């Protein structure tokens, strides 16, 4: 993982798959420092960003799904 100017890049262990994260994605990635529920993650982001909670929840789920498919996250 590397961070630069509020952006984060994460790579799989084989170096074949990587994700470039914007500020919100980087913040969400930081919240994954320990196991959390989608509800917890949504609440943490909602407290920092001005967006509808339903939109945040949907985006969190999509993000976690992508990470899981890339084997960058265990659920």
C-alpha positions in Angstrom: 0.0 0.0 0.0 1.2 3.5 -0.8 -0.4 6.8 -0.1 0.2 10.0 -2.0 -1.7 13.3 -1.7 -4.8 11.7 -0.1 -4.9 8.8 -2.6 -4.0 5.3 -1.8 -2.9 2.4 -4.0 -3.3 -1.1 -2.8 -2.0 -4.3 -4.6 -2.6 -7.9 -4.2 0.2 -10.2 -3.0 1.1 -11.2 -6.5 1.3 -7.7 -7.8 -1.2 -8.4 -10.5 -4.2 -6.5 -9.3 -4.2 -3.0 -7.9 -6.7 -0.4 -6.9 -6.2 3.4 -6.9 -8.4 4.9 -4.2 -9.6 8.5 -4.1 -9.9 10.4 -0.8 -13.1 8.6 0.3 -11.8 5.2 -0.7 -8.6 5.8 1.2 -10.6 6.8 4.2 -12.7 3.7 4.0 -9.6 1.5 3.5 -8.2 3.1 6.7 -11.4 2.1 8.6 -10.7 -1.5 7.6 -7.9 -1.7 10.2 -10.1 -4.0 12.2 -13.3 -6.0 11.5 -16.3 -3.7 11.2 -19.9 -4.1 9.9 -21.2 -2.4 6.8 -23.4 -0.4 9.1 -20.4 0.8 11.2 -18.4 1.7 8.0 -21.4 3.6 6.6 -21.8 5.5 9.9 -18.1 6.4 10.0 -18.2 7.8 6.5 -21.5 9.5 7.0 -20.1 11.4 9.9 -17.3 12.8 7.7 -19.0 13.2 4.3 -22.2 15.0 3.3 -24.0 12.4 1.3 -27.2 10.4 1.7 -26.7 7.4 4.0 -28.3 5.0 1.5 -25.8 6.2 -1.1 -22.9 5.7 1.2 -24.1 2.2 2.3 -24.5 1.2 -1.4 -21.0 2.5 -2.2 -19.4 0.8 0.8 -21.0 -2.6 -0.2 -19.8 -2.2 -3.8 -16.3 -1.3 -2.7 -16.0 -4.2 -0.3 -17.4 -6.6 -3.0 -14.7 -5.4 -5.4 -11.9 -5.9 -2.8 -13.3 -9.3 -1.9 -13.4 -10.4 -5.5 -9.8 -9.3 -5.9 -8.8 -11.2 -2.8 -7.7 -8.0 -1.0 -10.3 -8.5 1.7 -11.5 -11.3 3.8 -15.1 -11.3 5.1 
